[in-house]
């Protein structure tokens, strides 16, 4: 279901979200980071699988998918283009020149 990400982050709907996708500019990401810091607890598990390749045009490895699956009760936050300030990404990849950051947080 598509909704305004700031409205969801500030409302009780956040507790129902399985995945939040954000395509925001740096200033908006800072604002969102502040909101999410108040509402969620970031998971600080292994943060990056660095194989020395940017995986341009590639896909997540089976190992990465299984590690994400382990967090099935957590909220997954996917940021396109810009990182979420103050948070460590669980996965970070580059696809066609665009950075994708995946974060995992407990409700």
C-alpha positions as CSV (number, residue, x, y, z in Angstrom):
1,X,0.0,0.0,0.0
2,X,1.4,3.4,-1.0
3,X,1.4,6.1,1.6
4,X,3.4,9.2,2.5
5,X,6.4,7.9,4.3
6,X,6.5,10.8,6.8
7,X,2.9,10.2,7.8
8,X,3.6,6.4,8.2
9,X,6.7,7.1,10.3
10,X,4.9,9.4,12.7
11,X,1.8,7.3,13.0
12,X,0.8,3.9,14.6
13,X,0.9,2.5,11.0
14,X,4.7,2.1,11.4
15,X,4.1,-0.9,13.7
16,X,2.2,-2.6,10.8
17,X,4.9,-2.0,8.2
18,X,7.1,-4.9,7.0
19,X,9.0,-2.8,4.4
20,X,9.5,1.0,4.1
21,X,10.9,2.2,0.8
22,X,12.3,5.8,0.7
23,X,13.6,7.8,-2.3
24,X,14.4,11.1,-0.6
25,X,17.0,13.8,-0.7
26,X,19.7,14.2,2.0
27,X,17.7,16.8,4.1
28,X,14.6,14.6,4.1
29,X,16.7,11.5,5.0
30,X,18.0,13.4,8.0
31,X,14.5,14.3,9.1
32,X,13.4,10.7,8.6
33,X,16.4,9.4,10.6
34,X,15.4,11.5,13.5
35,X,11.8,10.2,13.4
36,X,12.8,6.6,13.0
37,X,15.4,6.9,15.9
38,X,12.5,7.8,18.2
39,X,10.3,5.0,16.9
40,X,12.5,2.0,16.1
41,X,15.6,0.2,17.4
42,X,18.2,-0.4,14.7
43,X,19.6,-3.9,14.5
44,X,23.4,-3.8,14.5
45,X,24.2,-7.2,12.9
46,X,26.8,-7.6,10.2
47,X,26.3,-4.5,8.2
48,X,27.9,-5.1,4.8
49,X,28.9,-8.0,2.6
50,X,31.9,-6.5,0.8
51,X,33.1,-8.8,-2.0
52,X,35.2,-6.1,-3.5
53,X,32.7,-5.6,-6.3
54,X,29.9,-3.0,-6.6
55,X,27.6,-5.7,-8.0
56,X,26.4,-3.2,-10.7
57,X,23.4,-4.8,-12.2
58,X,23.8,-7.8,-9.9
59,X,21.5,-9.3,-7.4
60,X,21.7,-10.1,-3.7
61,X,23.5,-13.4,-3.0
62,X,21.6,-16.3,-1.4
63,X,23.7,-15.7,1.8
64,X,22.4,-12.1,1.9
65,X,18.8,-13.1,1.3
66,X,18.9,-15.7,4.1
67,X,20.4,-13.2,6.5
68,X,17.6,-10.8,5.7
69,X,15.0,-13.6,6.1
70,X,16.3,-14.1,9.7
71,X,14.8,-10.6,10.5
72,X,11.3,-11.5,9.3
73,X,9.6,-9.9,12.3
74,X,11.7,-6.7,11.9
75,X,11.0,-3.7,9.8
76,X,13.1,-3.5,6.6
77,X,13.9,0.0,5.4
78,X,15.1,0.4,1.8
79,X,16.7,3.7,0.9
80,X,17.4,4.6,-2.7
81,X,20.2,7.0,-3.5
82,X,21.1,8.3,0.0
83,X,21.9,6.6,3.2
84,X,19.9,7.1,6.4
85,X,22.1,9.2,8.7
86,X,23.1,7.7,12.0
87,X,22.1,4.2,10.9
88,X,24.3,1.4,9.8
89,X,23.1,-0.4,6.7
90,X,22.5,-4.1,6.8
91,X,23.2,-4.3,3.1
92,X,24.6,-1.7,0.7
93,X,24.8,-2.2,-3.0
94,X,25.3,-0.2,-6.2
95,X,23.0,-0.9,-9.2
96,X,23.7,1.0,-12.4
97,X,25.3,3.9,-10.4
98,X,22.5,4.1,-7.8
99,X,23.2,3.2,-4.2
100,X,20.7,1.0,-2.4
101,X,20.8,0.8,1.4
102,X,18.8,-1.8,3.4
103,X,18.4,-1.3,7.1
104,X,16.7,-3.6,9.6
105,X,15.1,-2.4,12.8
106,X,13.0,-3.8,15.7
107,X,9.6,-2.2,16.3
